[in-house]
């Protein structure tokens, strides 16, 4: 089990369960996005896959108005690696045809 509890406010955070038989280790990315947890999975001998969970709250008073930029910086930080990112990003106005969001 890998977890990152919310440090401000009540409740919240992210949690990621990994099978015991997996060769996985927790990693901490050098990024300020607050609600994220990652592990590194080794496969085929020497390959690595980052697996992460994050939560972008729609409530600005929890982490401020910079959560969108912080999430974008997080994507940039892992963009040169193999990764899977799961979570709730709370983008309500996604334009799936043009692949953009007005938030």
N, C-alpha and C positions, 0 to 999 in steps of 0.2 A: 504494500500500500504506500502510495506517495501522496502527500497532501500539502496544501498551502492554505492556512487559515487567513481569513480577512483580518487585518490588523486594526481597522477602525470600524466603528459602528457595531451593531449586533449581528451575530451569525455570519454566514457567508464563507466563501472560499472555494477551492477546487480540490478534487480527489480523483486519483487514478489507481485502479487496481491492476496488478500484473500477475499472471500465473507464476506460481513458485518455481516451476521448472524453467522459466525463461532466464536467460543470462542478461539481466538488466541492472543498471545502476542509475541512481538519481543524479541529475546534473542541474546546475544552477546557471542560467544564461545571464550574461552581463546586459541586463535590460531592466528598465524601471516599470514596465507594465506590472501592476500589482497582483493580479489574480491569475497566476500561471504555475503549472507544475510540469516537469519534463523528466523523462528517463531515456537512457541510451540503451538500445538493444543491439547486441552483436549478433550477426548472422553470417553464414557461409565463411566462417573463419575470421575474416578481417574487416568485413563491411559493418557499417554502423547506420542505424536508423534512429532518429530522434522521434519520440512520441510525446505529444504534449496535450494538455487540456487547459483551456483558459475561459474566463468569464468576463465579458465586458458589460458592466452594469449600465442600464439605461438611466440610472439616477445620478445626475451630475454632482449632487451634494456628497456622494460617497467618496469619489476619487477626483472630483473636479472635471473641468471641461476638456482636459487633455487626453482622455482615455483613447480616443480615436487615433491621435498621433502616436501615442505610446504603442498601440496595437500595430500600427503600420511600421513602426521602428522594430518591433518584435519580428514581424514577417521579413523585414530586411535582414535582421540578424541571423536568421536560419535559412535564408534563400539559397545559399551556396551548399547546403547539405541536403541529404535525403531526410524528409520528415513527414509526419502525419500530425495534423493539428485538429483537435476536436473541441467542441465547446458551444457556448451560447454567446453569440456576438451582438445580439439585440439590435440588429439593423432592420428597422421596420419598413423602410422605403427603398427596398432593393429593386432596381430595374434589371431583371434577368436577361432581357433582350440585349441591352447595351452594356451589361456587366459593370454597373456603377450604382452608387448610392448617394442620395442627397443629404445624408447626415454627416 
